[in-house]
Amino acid sequence: MKIESLYYITHKDNLPSILESGIFSSDRVEGEGLRPTSIYEGKGIEQRNSKTTDGKSLWIYANLYFQPRNAMMFRTIHQTDLKDLAVVGINKKVLDEQDIVITDGDAANEITQFYCLSKGLKILKKQQSIIQNDWWNNSDGSKRKMMAECLIPNYVKPAYIHSVYVADDMIQNDVQKIVNNPKIVVNSEPDMFFQPHKRTEIGQNISLIDGGDIFFSNLQTLTVTVNLKGVMGKGLALRAKEQFPDVYVEYENACRSKKVTSARPYIYKREVSVTDELMDIKPHNMSVKNPMKWFLLFATKRDWRAKSRIEDIEAGLKWLQKNSEKEEVQSLAMAALGCANGGLNWTDVAPLICKSLDGIGIPVEIYLPREYPIEPQHLTTSYLLTH
């Protein structure tokens, strides 16, 4: 497995101690009477405390992740103020330390296995595509496997620290003052924290999202662009099929029963909580915004091999404008309809979307296409709402 860095997720208040003394195991933290600011749920700590490897408690190890954008991070950003979170980047040379243990998933999970360094890295090489993926689900084990860990006895030496990652530029400036070390780079990495690179407000209720992931939006209803042939083979549709398999089943049924047409999107009102699916454990006393995600199946193609038609998108938007309140849509994450595999251009579609959704009475996020850059003049209120 190709390893560039390893990662430790922490509260920014712990950075001075970490940069000076290193990342301690829980056992050493207790032994030295330290009181770090915790971001871990109590239940997860208890599960680790009860597990052993070769007769040794997990508490004697400092734990590092191979992929910090995981289920534990997703839970943490809902429990901790984003400005207080940091990820410490660790040089891969830490793997030269003695008595390292590698896990094939979340160490607190009862089915996770523990290996010596050489065997563990061979195991992880086989699941590298899972570990390096941008998403996971619970049923196929990818959530657990993505949280594979490197367990370092006692502590991780501060000399191995090369970077600190935070969610945005404003936090970066604050953390830079804490780090105050020219050898350690402080980076703004929004993707790592499930945040968009940029948010631009236009009109009464619309936000343009640059660089975000629509399937991790906090809004209630997520748009999936589909065709009318029941094929989810590319783009957002394929992602929805793989991350939320039941969406694909519902989509096939909607195509067969003509519940989705070129002029009428279909809303799948799912009743499964993202807390269970996307977080590592069920948090106590935590309010998750819009835990039950709905999926707006919006047909941008009649056939999966065809190009999108602007008249179909216009008709679907008219239906949405007329029926969103009746269907009890409370907030909407909208894709750039037809602007990727559909062959349409943002300059033509975006004003149509924005004019249709401006002022409909609910928050709307419109996710910019990733396939090509958008000129700044095509992201302005004047262009999108009056063009």
BAKE-184398 format. One line per 3 residues: number of its first residue (from 0); their letters; for each residue x, y, z of N, C-alpha, C. Coordinates in steps of 0.001 Angstrom, whole numbers, plus 500000, padded with zeros to 6 digits. Layout:
# BAKE-184398
NUM) A) X/Y/Z/X/Y/Z/X/Y/Z; ... .
# end
This chain:
# BAKE-184398
0) MKI) 500844/498805/500000/500000/500000/500000/500882/501249/500000; 500591/502176/499096/501354/503414/499036/500865/504367/500115; 501755/504739/501005/501396/505591/502134/502161/506904/502018 .
3) ESL) 501429/508008/501974/502056/509324/501939/502215/509888/503346; 501166/509737/504159/501160/510241/505531/500217/509393/506365; 500297/509565/507681/499308/509037/508596/498723/510230/509345 .
6) YYI) 497581/510017/510040/496832/511167/510527/496262/510919/511923; 496208/512013/512681/495634/511986/514024/494635/513124/514148; 493408/512795/514510/492342/513788/514637/492270/514253/516084 .
9) THK) 492241/515585/516288/492289/516094/517654/491606/517462/517759; 491450/517923/518975/490992/519287/519253/492188/520217/519139; 491982/521396/518586/493110/522309/518366/493769/522741/519671 .
12) DNL) 493032/522696/520796/493621/523069/522080/494725/522106/522512; 494745/520914/521917/495768/519930/522259/497052/520104/521446; 497019/520979/520450/498175/521106/519553/499465/521529/520260 .
15) PSI) 499449/522513/521164/500716/522878/521809/501398/521697/522489; 500630/520892/523220/501190/519732/523895/501686/518695/522891; 500894/518452/521839/501273/517461/520832/502547/517876/520110 .
18) LES) 502638/519147/519745/503817/519615/519011/505075/519594/519871; 504898/519753/521159/506056/519736/522061/506449/518325/522477; 505453/517487/522803/505765/516189/523416/505351/514983/522587 .
21) GIF) 504482/515179/521594/504042/514071/520773/502604/513675/521049; 502165/512631/520368/500810/512098/520529/500881/510919/521482; 500279/511052/522647/500383/510030/523694/499277/508984/523571 .
24) SSD) 499582/507779/524024/498550/506764/524218/497662/507197/525383; 496465/506634/525468/495558/506957/526583/496190/506564/527916; 496919/505464/527915/497570/504997/529137/498602/506018/529621 .
27) RVE) 499375/506555/528692/500394/507535/529081/499750/508856/529492; 498677/509237/528823/497954/510450/529208/497506/510353/530663; 496926/509196/531016/496480/508998/532397/497656/508971/533362 .
30) GEG) 498724/508283/532963/499884/508141/533838/500544/509460/534165; 500499/510408/533235/501129/511704/533458/500145/512742/533980; 498897/512288/534210/497901/513193/534778/497491/514326/533876 .
33) LRP) 497563/514104/532572/497201/515149/531626/495684/515189/531437; 495178/516333/531016/493748/516495/530775/493516/517127/529401; 493759/516353/528346/493542/516908/527003/492061/517128/526731 .
36) TSI) 491763/518015/525799/490377/518246/525384/489962/517121/524447; 488965/516350/524852/488582/515153/524092/487572/515482/523016; 487659/514763/521885/486650/514837/520835/485995/513474/520642 .
39) YEG) 486345/512529/521507/485856/511161/521367/484617/510938/522212; 483687/510175/521660/482485/509771/522370/482861/508749/523434; 482242/508850/524614/482562/507960/525723/482432/506494/525400 .
42) KGI) 481401/506126/524627/481182/504729/524282/482351/504166/523489; 482883/504960/522559/484005/504509/521765/485244/504277/522606; 485475/505139/523581/486621/504981/524478/486478/503698/525290 .
45) EQR) 485272/503420/525765/485034/502201/526549/485292/500953/525715; 484873/500969/524445/485097/499816/523581/486589/499572/523373; 487356/500633/523205/488807/500474/523049/489433/499925/524329 .
48) NSK) 488962/500423/525450/489536/500009/526727/489349/498515/526974; 488254/497968/526431/487951/496561/526674/488632/495624/525693; 489274/496154/524646/489896/495308/523638/491396/495175/523883 .
51) TTD) 491923/494036/523452/493354/493776/523592/493902/493188/522297; 495205/493281/522118/495897/492596/521047/497159/491980/521626; 497298/490663/521481/498399/489926/522110/498449/490173/523611 .
54) GKS) 497262/490285/524212/497175/490473/525657/497425/491887/526131; 497648/492804/525200/497924/494193/525572/496705/495058/525278; 496350/495908/526215/495215/496804/526026/495518/497813/524934 .
57) LWI) 494478/498179/524182/494658/499202/523154/495040/500545/523746; 494844/500693/525026/495147/501966/525673/496643/502263/525732; 497471/501273/525465/498923/501529/525509/499430/502045/524160 .
60) YAN) 498517/502171/523196/498906/502612/521854/498339/503989/521519; 499146/504763/520802/498631/505958/520135/498120/505520/518771; 496938/505962/518399/496338/505468/517155/496341/506522/516053 .
63) LYF) 496770/506107/514870/496802/506964/513690/495944/506335/512598; 495328/507186/511786/494531/506707/510662/495336/506812/509366; 495011/505943/508419/495546/506057/507069/494666/506984/506229 .
66) QPR) 493401/507167/506637/492451/508034/505949/491648/508808/506998; 491901/510107/507152/491192/510877/508181/489759/511234/507802; 489441/511197/506510/488074/511519/506054/487227/510250/506177 .
69) NAM) 486851/509964/507401/486192/508694/507679/484967/508896/508568; 484381/507792/509019/483141/507860/509794/483338/508533/511144; 484518/508380/511725/484799/509040/512993/484862/510551/512795 .
72) MFR) 485500/510998/511707/485548/512423/511409/484150/512967/511139; 483325/512207/510406/481976/512667/510103/481170/512879/511380; 481316/511976/512334/480630/512163/513618/481187/513372/514353 .
75) TIH) 482488/513501/514371/483142/514541/515157/482757/515942/514695; 482605/516146/513383/482250/517485/512912/480823/517858/513312; 480025/516855/513705/478672/517134/514190/478632/517278/515708 .
78) QTD) 479713/516920/516368/479774/517012/517832/480630/518164/518319; 481573/518587/517497/482560/519590/517897/482502/520767/516939; 482656/521956/517465/482696/523138/516608/483824/522968/515594 .
81) LKD) 483507/523175/514323/484473/522945/513254/485769/523725/513450; 485661/524906/514007/486859/525731/514206/487804/525139/515240; 487326/524163/516007/488156/523560/517046/488829/522260/516611 .
84) LAV) 488561/521802/515391/489099/520529/514930/490398/520713/514144; 491293/519752/514308/492539/519744/513548/492948/518305/513290; 493648/518103/512175/494219/516795/511854/495723/516968/511773 .
87) VGI) 496421/516163/512541/497883/516225/512571/498436/515219/511561; 499259/515704/510628/499881/514843/509626/501201/514283/510125; 501367/512973/509991/502539/512265/510519/503356/511658/509384 .
90) NKK) 504654/511868/509395/505548/511315/508383/505488/509789/508393; 505487/509192/507206/505390/507737/507096/506598/507010/507714; 507659/507747/508010/508814/507131/508660/508484/506641/510061 .
93) VLD) 507334/507048/510598/506897/506542/511898/506739/505025/511860; 506569/504475/510660/506423/503022/510512/507724/502275/510806; 508810/503019/510981/510080/502391/511349/510154/502089/512851 .
96) EQD) 509180/502580/513617/509177/502314/515066/508948/500825/515344; 509273/500405/516553/509169/498997/516931/507764/498642/517431; 507397/497367/517253/506178/496784/517836/504893/497479/517382 .
99) IVI) 504892/497954/516160/503686/498569/515600/502649/497503/515298; 501388/497854/515519/500259/496979/515188/499409/497676/514130; 498998/496918/513115/498138/497428/512053/496773/496744/512158 .
102) TDG) 495711/497507/512049/494360/496934/512058/493762/496985/510655; 492819/496096/510383/492154/496111/509078/490859/496905/509107; 490681/497720/510159/489498/498549/510288/489495/499258/511622 .
105) DAA) 488353/499814/511975/488183/500504/513251/488563/499573/514401; 489560/499967/515178/490074/499096/516233/489040/498774/517300; 488041/499645/517465/487017/499411/518479/485950/498423/518016 .
108) NEI) 485925/498124/516707/484916/497216/516173/485248/495770/516531; 484240/495008/516911/484472/493657/517419/485031/492693/516380; 484831/492938/515075/485334/491994/514071/486675/492414/513473 .
111) TQF) 487188/493569/513878/488474/494037/513356/489610/493134/513818; 490523/492853/512890/491680/492008/513172/492940/492859/513319; 493912/492303/514079/495163/493008/514374/496339/492209/513815 .
114) YCL) 497311/492941/513247/498423/492279/512576/499740/492969/512916; 500830/492230/512722/502146/492861/512788/502286/493782/511576; 503297/494627/511590/503436/495655/510564/503450/495088/509147 .
117) SKG) 504322/494126/508873/504483/493636/507504/503214/492985/506979; 502595/492136/507790/501362/491473/507347/500219/492465/507245; 500160/493397/508180/499098/494389/508168/499118/495247/506921 .
120) LKI) 500310/495656/506498/500408/496486/505295/500008/495713/504047; 500261/494406/504031/499815/493579/502901/498292/493487/502875; 497690/493376/504048/496225/493342/504137/495639/494657/503634 .
123) LKK) 496234/495757/504070/495718/497066/503679/495903/497341/502192; 496932/496759/501589/497132/496941/500152/495949/496398/499369; 495350/495316/499871/494197/494709/499204/492944/495574/499331 .
126) QQS) 492883/496379/500393/491701/497242/500565/492056/498719/500395; 493123/498975/499641/493590/500349/499433/492523/501214/498776; 491813/500663/497781/490799/501456/497088/489684/501872/498033 .
129) IIQ) 489378/501041/499023/488357/501373/500014/488865/502477/500936; 490080/502316/501437/490649/503274/502384/490781/504656/501753; 491107/504708/500490/491341/505988/499829/490098/506552/499150 .
132) NDW) 488964/505893/499313/487726/506370/498696/487199/507604/499430; 486269/508309/498796/485695/509516/499387/484432/509233/500187; 483915/508004/500137/482660/507689/500804/482672/506217/501220 .
135) WNN) 481652/505834/501952/481548/504469/502457/480084/504142/502707; 479796/502879/502943/478500/502527/503491/478678/501438/504537; 477630/501165/505252/477729/500265/506401/477634/498807/505993 .
138) SDG) 476796/498511/504998/476464/497127/504688/477612/496343/504071; 478498/496997/503312/479577/496252/502658/480888/496265/503443; 480865/496842/504637/482057/496850/505489/483028/497977/505211 .
141) SKR) 482739/498801/504210/483701/499850/503860/483841/500899/504952; 482766/501142/505727/482864/502113/506816/483911/501673/507834; 483864/500414/508211/484841/499883/509181/486237/499838/508581 .
144) KMM) 486365/499339/507358/487677/499153/506737/488381/500477/506467; 487619/501518/506106/488229/502815/505841/488918/503375/507071; 488487/502915/508260/489052/503416/509515/490213/502556/510009 .
147) AEC) 490892/501875/509090/492075/501090/509448/493079/501966/510193; 493754/501380/511181/494619/502167/512071/496043/501618/512134; 496925/502513/512466/498305/502171/512808/498481/502473/514296 .
150) LIP) 498753/501458/515085/498873/501610/516537/500350/501652/516923; 500751/502765/517517/502148/503003/517904/502269/502871/519422; 503120/501976/519932/503260/501828/521385/503690/503127/522067 .
153) NYV) 503007/503462/523141/503365/504553/524047/503079/505943/523483; 503811/506358/522433/503559/507692/521886/504201/507855/520513; 503711/508853/519786/504286/509232/518500/505173/510446/518736 .
156) KPA) 506417/510334/518412/507376/511411/518663/507028/512664/517864; 507203/513827/518453/506863/515073/517748/507690/515299/516493; 508844/514678/516403/509695/514865/515223/509039/514324/513953 .
159) YIH) 508065/513435/514096/507389/512872/512930/506295/513791/512378; 505928/514820/513111/504839/515697/512687/505327/516639/511584; 504613/516633/510455/505006/517525/509356/503925/518542/508987 .
162) SVY) 502669/518289/509365/501581/519177/508939/500449/519190/509951; 499648/520244/509867/498369/520311/510575/497328/520761/509556; 496203/520047/509501/495155/520345/508535/493912/520854/509257 .
165) VAD) 493286/521879/508667/492062/522455/509233/491052/522668/508103; 489834/523114/508490/488717/523101/507553/488640/524299/506612; 489178/525457/507004/489089/526611/506106/490209/527608/506393 .
168) DMI) 490255/528653/505561/491349/529621/505638/491338/530411/506944; 490145/530721/507460/490054/531481/508700/490618/530676/509876; 490245/529400/509928/490785/528532/510987/492290/528368/510798 .
171) QND) 492716/528297/509546/494139/528147/509247/494949/529281/509862; 494464/530493/509747/495170/531643/510305/495287/531541/511829; 494210/531102/512484/494234/530966/513947/495188/529857/514389 .
174) VQK) 495151/528727/513684/495986/527589/514065/497456/527860/513758; 497714/528645/512728/499093/529002/512393/499773/529688/513572; 499018/530507/514295/499565/531189/515462/499877/530199/516584 .
177) IVN) 499064/529153/516685/499300/528136/517715/500531/527313/517370; 500641/526923/516108/501750/526055/515690/503076/526807/515764; 503140/527951/515083/504316/528826/515173/505624/528062/515006 .
180) NPK) 505665/527197/513988/506854/526386/513727/507030/526308/512209; 508106/526890/511674/508282/526922/510213/508439/525540/509586; 508772/524536/510389/508942/523174/509862/507616/522430/509718 .
183) IVV) 506562/522990/510309/505246/522341/510263/504296/523223/509472; 503747/522681/508402/502872/523424/507513/501428/523307/507984; 500724/524428/508045/499296/524428/508375/498524/524595/507069 .
186) NSE) 497715/523601/506743/496985/523574/505478/495486/523666/505688; 494821/524385/504810/493363/524386/504765/492929/523293/503794; 492224/522275/504304/491788/521139/503490/490300/520881/503731 .
189) PDM) 489418/521668/503128/487984/521522/503385/487443/520120/503130; 487926/519460/502061/487425/518122/501727/487601/517145/502876; 488693/517273/503600/488985/516367/504706/487922/516454/505791 .
192) FFQ) 487278/517618/505884/486281/517876/506926/484857/517943/506347; 484686/517420/505116/483376/517389/504460/482804/518793/504245; 483679/519738/503960/483266/521115/503756/483522/521543/502311 .
195) PHK) 482679/522436/501769/482954/522966/500423/484151/523900/500439; 484760/524068/499280/485881/525005/499170/485396/526449/499252; 484204/526667/498702/483677/528034/498686/482159/528009/498626 .
198) RTE) 481545/528961/499304/480088/529112/499302/479763/530558/498928; 478915/530723/497919/478532/532053/497463/477020/532187/497543; 476553/533210/498243/475120/533429/498396/474595/534292/497250 .
201) IGQ) 473481/533845/496655/472826/534650/495627/471324/534633/495872; 470660/535714/495475/469219/535780/495623/468769/535677/497073; 467557/535179/497270/466960/535131/498599/467359/533897/499413 .
204) NIS) 467646/532794/498743/467761/531533/499474/468755/530548/498881; 469559/530980/497914/470411/530055/497170/471888/530247/497532; 472583/529117/497703/474031/529113/497888/474660/528311/496762 .
207) LID) 475693/528873/496133/476477/528130/495150/477611/527428/495882; 477727/526121/495697/478722/525324/496412/479811/524880/495454; 481017/525327/495714/482175/524980/494884/483027/523961/495630 .
210) GGD) 483174/522780/495046/484058/521778/495624/483447/520911/496699; 482165/521010/496935/481538/520203/497977/481093/518842/497479; 480643/518012/498400/480136/516666/498114/478658/516652/498454 .
213) IFF) 477805/516574/497448/476370/516706/497654/475815/515626/498576; 476452/514448/498615/475925/513352/499423/476275/513478/500904; 477082/514480/501247/477353/514775/502653/476758/516125/503050 .
216) SNL) 475847/516637/502247/475170/517890/502574/474318/517731/503824; 474173/518819/504588/473306/518810/505766/471841/519061/505424; 471563/519328/504162/470189/519626/503774/469353/518339/503684 .
219) QTL) 468038/518526/503665/467138/517370/503764/467093/516523/502490; 466955/517178/501340/466715/516458/500092/467910/516620/499163; 468433/515493/498673/469609/515476/497819/469196/515097/496400 .
222) TVT) 469682/515834/495414/469327/515572/494023/470230/514506/493413; 469616/513557/492717/470348/512573/491921/469850/512689/490486; 470743/513009/489566/470351/513115/488160/470298/511708/487558 .
225) VNL) 469186/511408/486878/468966/510059/486358/468457/510121/484918; 468336/508928/484314/467662/508784/483022/466375/507996/483234; 465630/507779/482196/464329/507116/482321/464385/505631/481961 .
228) KGV) 465594/505082/481825/465748/503680/481465/466151/502795/482645; 466237/503364/483832/466581/502559/485000/468042/502180/485090; 468923/502936/484438/470361/502646/484427/471098/503700/485240 .
231) MGK) 471830/503242/486258/472683/504143/487038/474136/503766/486764; 474699/504313/485702/476016/503864/485275/477122/504882/485384; 476778/506178/485601/477800/507217/485668/477399/508298/486659 .
234) GLA) 478370/509137/486997/478129/510371/487744/477424/510192/489072; 476543/511136/489379/475831/511127/490657/474982/509886/490824; 474398/509405/489721/473547/508220/489796/474340/507003/490249 .
237) LRA) 475516/506797/489674/476346/505659/490061/476786/505784/491513; 477166/506982/491927/477564/507205/493314/476407/506868/494268; 475188/507328/493929/474026/507032/494764/473777/505531/494839 .
240) KEQ) 473907/504867/493716/473690/503412/493653/474659/502669/494562; 475919/503100/494580/476936/502400/495354/476894/502752/496829; 476624/504023/497141/476619/504436/498547/475289/504128/499233 .
243) FPD) 474187/504230/498485/472859/503987/499048/472112/503005/498133; 472396/501706/498234/471830/500727/497299/470308/500750/497207; 469632/501087/498295/468161/501111/498251/467632/502212/497341 .
246) VYV) 468422/503254/497129/468008/504315/496205/467879/503755/494793; 468782/502861/494437/468737/502248/493109/467474/501403/492934; 467119/500649/493956/465904/499829/493903/464676/500720/493727 .
249) EYE) 464623/501802/494481/463490/502726/494389/463441/503392/493010; 464599/503726/492493/464688/504349/491172/464175/503411/490078; 464585/502148/490119/464099/501179/489136/462577/501058/489194 .
252) NAC) 462039/500990/490394/460590/500906/490560/459896/502150/490021; 460511/503332/490264/459925/504586/489789/459917/504658/488270; 460948/504100/487626/460981/504072/486163/459907/503134/485615 .
255) RSK) 459802/501956/486207/458812/500986/485725/457386/501487/485891; 457128/502163/487009/455772/502626/487295/455483/504022/486745; 456463/504601/486025/456330/505938/485442/456108/507028/486497 .
258) KVT) 456612/506779/487717/456535/507817/488747/457527/508937/488473; 458583/508618/487725/459519/509643/487285/459415/509741/485772; 459270/510964/485269/459170/511200/483832/460069/512375/483471 .
261) SAR) 460091/512713/482192/460920/513838/481754/460402/515167/482276; 459160/515188/482741/458569/516438/483250/458227/516368/484724; 458455/515213/485348/458074/515063/486754/459153/514295/487525 .
264) PYI) 459955/514979/488318/460898/514274/489199/460136/513440/490231; 460860/512546/490866/460268/511692/491901/461091/511830/493176; 460407/511964/494315/461099/512122/495588/461000/510824/496387 .
267) YKR) 462129/510228/496654/462203/509032/497483/462377/509496/498928; 461327/509325/499720/461334/509811/501099/461836/508718/502029; 463127/508614/502049/463836/507571/502783/463662/507752/504283 .
270) EVS) 463639/506644/505028/463431/506716/506474/464563/506050/507251; 465772/506167/506733/466954/505618/507395/467844/506777/507816; 468302/506767/509047/469097/507875/509571/470536/507802/509092 .
273) VTD) 471063/508936/508653/472475/508987/508277/473380/508823/509495; 472835/509043/510692/473626/508828/511905/474100/507379/511970; 473198/506463/511676/473544/505046/511712/474466/504667/510561 .
276) ELM) 474251/505254/509400/474984/504844/508199/476371/505463/508076; 476496/506731/508428/477724/507449/508124/478627/507701/509324; 478115/507567/510546/478946/507790/511726/479449/506468/512295 .
279) DIK) 480604/506522/512969/481200/505290/513480/480395/504689/514625; 479810/505524/515483/478971/505062/516578/477777/505999/516715; 476752/505549/517419/475607/506407/517677/475950/507355/518821 .
282) PHN) 476033/508648/518554/476390/509600/519611/475253/509754/520626; 475610/510096/521850/474623/510356/522888/474225/511833/522858; 472936/512078/522985/472429/513447/523157/472960/514414/522101 .
285) MSV) 472949/513976/520849/473411/514853/519780/472295/515028/518762; 472027/516271/518418/470993/516569/517441/471634/516694/516064; 471266/515800/515150/471792/515827/513789/470770/516504/512887 .
288) KNP) 471207/517494/512135/470302/518209/511246/469916/517332/510059; 468630/517183/509843/468105/516404/508729/468715/514999/508633; 468549/514180/509672/469150/512836/509645/468519/511919/508611 .
291) MKW) 467231/512130/508297/466553/511305/507304/466666/511975/505931; 467536/511459/505081/467743/512066/503771/466693/511589/502770; 466149/512553/502016/465313/512238/500876/466143/512406/499607 .
294) FLL) 465721/511710/498546/466441/511789/497278/465489/512234/496174; 465844/513353/495539/465092/513861/494406/465672/513235/493143; 464943/512300/492547/465371/511649/491314/464902/512509/490148 .
297) FAT) 465830/513258/489584/465519/514258/488563/466047/513750/487214; 465130/513465/486291/465525/512939/484987/466090/514048/484108; 467361/513935/483779/467987/514883/482852/468213/514241/481487 .
300) KRD) 467977/512924/481395/468084/512194/480120/466897/511246/479987; 466459/511033/478752/465416/510037/478519/466034/508654/478334; 467204/508625/477756/467962/507392/477579/469375/507649/478088 .
303) WRA) 469974/506645/478708/471301/506857/479302/472366/507169/478262; 472124/506784/477004/473105/507049/475946/472901/508413/475282; 471791/509068/475585/471444/510332/474935/471999/511528/475702 .
306) KSR) 471909/512690/475095/472278/513934/475759/471065/514489/476511; 471335/515330/477481/470247/515964/478234/469548/517006/477366; 468251/517199/477646/467459/518183/476919/467104/519339/477861 .
309) IED) 467373/520535/477406/467115/521702/478252/465621/521838/478538; 464760/521418/477611/463315/521526/477832/462832/520568/478924; 463494/519406/479062/463134/518471/480124/463537/519034/481492 .
312) IEA) 464710/519650/481534/465167/520259/482786/464235/521404/483184; 463834/522193/482223/462910/523291/482504/461583/522758/483041; 461072/521677/482444/459807/521105/482880/459925/520522/484292 .
315) GLK) 461038/519861/484572/461240/519296/485908/461353/520365/486974; 461997/521465/486638/462120/522577/487582/460768/523235/487849; 459935/523320/486833/458597/523879/487029/457790/523000/487990 .
318) WLQ) 457923/521676/487829/457239/520756/488745/457733/520961/490173; 459050/521091/490323/459638/521260/491648/459191/522578/492272; 459188/523612/491478/458760/524931/491956/457315/524881/492454 .
321) KNS) 456481/524144/491769/455059/524063/492084/454764/523109/493237; 455578/522058/493385/455226/520969/494299/456129/520809/495520; 457177/521616/495647/458106/521423/496772/457408/521583/498118 .
324) EKE) 456521/522552/498241/455810/522741/499508/454829/521602/499763; 454119/521196/498748/453166/520085/498873/453878/518802/499271; 455075/518572/498723/455842/517361/499017/456633/517471/500322 .
327) EVQ) 456539/518608/500990/457186/518857/502285/458709/518839/502203; 459223/519315/501071/460671/519488/500940/461074/520693/501775; 461971/520487/502738/462349/521549/503664/463638/522262/503272 .
330) SLA) 464491/521572/502539/465737/522149/502031/466228/521235/500913; 467000/521809/499994/467337/521059/498784/468783/521282/498363; 469507/520170/498183/470836/520205/497579/470670/519839/496109 .
333) MAA) 470923/520778/495214/470632/520629/493785/471914/520457/492983; 471919/519483/492081/473047/519286/491182/472984/520279/490027; 474088/520421/489321/474117/521237/488104/473528/520381/486987 .
336) LGC) 472236/520427/486842/471469/519494/486010/471969/519455/484563; 472373/518256/484137/472779/518061/482752/474120/518624/482368; 474869/519146/483345/476120/519855/483022/477360/518960/483039 .
339) ANG) 477208/517706/483353/478360/516798/483345/478215/515834/482173; 477705/514637/482435/477544/513652/481371/476416/514005/480412; 475587/514963/480788/474466/515344/479927/474829/516227/478752 .
342) GLN) 476012/516843/478796/476483/517630/477667/476008/519064/477616; 475226/519498/478615/474776/520888/478639/475825/521764/479324; 475697/523053/479147/476679/523987/479706/476075/524768/480866 .
345) WTD) 476901/525027/481845/476493/525799/483023/475884/527145/482627; 476432/527785/481636/475959/529116/481256/474506/529099/480776; 474058/527950/480288/472674/527831/479834/471745/527315/480935 .
348) VAP) 472235/526364/481705/471391/525688/482696/471280/526473/483996; 472376/527065/484447/472404/527703/485766/471360/528812/485925; 471223/529744/484968/470176/530772/485141/468776/530162/485243 .
351) LIC) 468544/529081/484506/467251/528410/484564/466995/527822/485955; 468007/527169/486514/467875/526587/487856/467654/527686/488891; 468483/528713/488840/468438/529755/489863/467137/530551/489822 .
354) KSL) 466671/530888/488648/465415/531633/488546/464241/530793/489041; 464308/529480/488792/463224/528598/489214/463187/528415/490729; 464356/528393/491366/464429/528077/492786/464577/529306/493684 .
357) DGI) 464834/530451/493086/464948/531676/493887/463597/532022/494515; 463595/532186/495822/462391/532612/496508/461342/531532/496720; 461688/530238/496629/460665/529203/496827/460434/528890/498306 .
360) GIP) 461177/529585/499186/460875/529478/500610/461659/528442/501382; 462639/527806/500745/463484/526840/501435/464949/527093/501069; 465892/526702/501947/467305/526820/501586/467646/525892/500416 .
363) VEI) 468425/526406/499466/468848/525627/498306/470361/525765/498136; 471036/524639/497988/472453/524629/497626/472572/524096/496202; 473280/524829/495342/473519/524364/493979/475004/524032/493849 .
366) YLP) 475291/522779/493535/476671/522301/493468/477229/522514/492062; 478321/523258/491982/478922/523566/490690/479493/522299/490058; 479482/522207/488741/480094/521051/488067/481595/521023/488317 .
369) REY) 482127/519828/488489/483571/519669/488723/484334/519439/487423; 483610/519195/486335/484244/518775/485095/484970/519909/484375; 484604/521156/484648/485246/522286/483981/485091/523530/484850 .
372) PIE) 486010/524489/484727/485932/525711/485537/484819/526632/485046; 484266/527409/485962/483223/528373/485640/483819/529779/485709; 483588/530569/484681/484079/531944/484679/483370/532742/485785 .
375) PQH) 484096/533613/486502/483510/534365/487624/482238/535125/487266; 482155/535665/486051/480975/536446/485677/479719/535582/485570; 479910/534264/485480/478771/533351/485380/478350/532801/486736 .
378) LTT) 478895/533394/487783/478544/533006/489148/477928/534172/489918; 477643/535229/489230/477114/536431/489889/475588/536415/489938; 475057/537150/490899/473602/537266/491010/473000/537862/489746 .
381) SYL) 473655/538867/489203/473116/539538/488011/473008/538570/486841; 474001/537707/486665/473954/536756/485554/472926/535641/485819; 472933/535098/487003/472126/533915/487284/470639/534227/487478 .
384) LTH) 470317/535449/487904/468928/535763/488185/468283/536732/487206; 469098/537395/486401/468501/538352/485452/468901/538087/484003; 469811/537130/483796/470294/536850/482434/469171/536320/481541 .
# end
